[in-house]
Amino acid sequence: MNGIFLSTTLFRTMSLTTREEILAHITGGSAPTAPMEPEEHAADVDAPAVIEADEPSDLSPAQVRKLLEGCTERPKSALRFIAREPDPTFLLSRMIEVIGADATGSARGVLAAITRRTRTVLGDSGADFVWWTQEGATWRGTISATTHSSLRKAFGLN
């Protein structure tokens, strides 16, 4: 299994172009074509490609209910899809298919909305809802076992 693990802190230090390219790669889209930014981010070249970071955030059943209260229908559909998976991992391509999102735009927006809500609910600006790993051309998301169990309870799947 191949994977890239970036901390939120490191991701935020990257240039806008680099962040857009990473997000486009994860969602299967293409990066915007824009001129390269100045060498102000040259220090990032020495940063490791694989970062040992904390696990995805744990959300209790009460926190998941609060998360869902602030979500629109598409993020709720994505969360319901993740809850229905037999374990805390899911394929990004399958989630996109199930929620009817396109790979470049709306899927990124759905995932960003879930991350924002997670951070709001937890009161932690660095909280991560999902970790991404790449296996060939396939992107797999992993959430914490606690969060998966809480999602299953929230959607009445237990």
C-alpha positions, 0 to 999 in steps of 0.5 A: 500500500502506498500513501502520502500522509501530510499534517495539516500544518505542513499542508498549509505551509505549501504554496496554493499551487501545490495544495491545489495539485495535491487536492486534484490528485486525490480527487482524480481531477486536474490541477488548475493551470497557473504560473508557478509561484516564486521560490518563496516555498523553496524550503518545502523541498526538503520537507519529508514526503511521508509525515508521521502524524496523529490518527484521524480524529475520533468523534463520539456519537454525540459529536457525530450528531452535532456534525450532521446537524450542520451538514447539507445533504451532499455531505450527509450522503457522503457520511451515510456512505462511509457509515455503510462501509463494513469497516472504517475504510472506503474508496473515494471513487465509490463515494463520488459515484454514490453521492453523484459528485464529479471528481474535480469540483463537488467532491472536493467541496463535500470533503472540505465541508466535512472537514470544516464541520469536524474542526468546528465540532471538535474545536480543533483547527487541525483535526482531520476527519479522514486519512488518504492512501493511494494504491496504484490509481485508487485512493482509499480514505480511512476514518477512525474506528470510533468515528465509524462506529459513531456514524453507524449509530447516528444512521441507525446501522448498528 
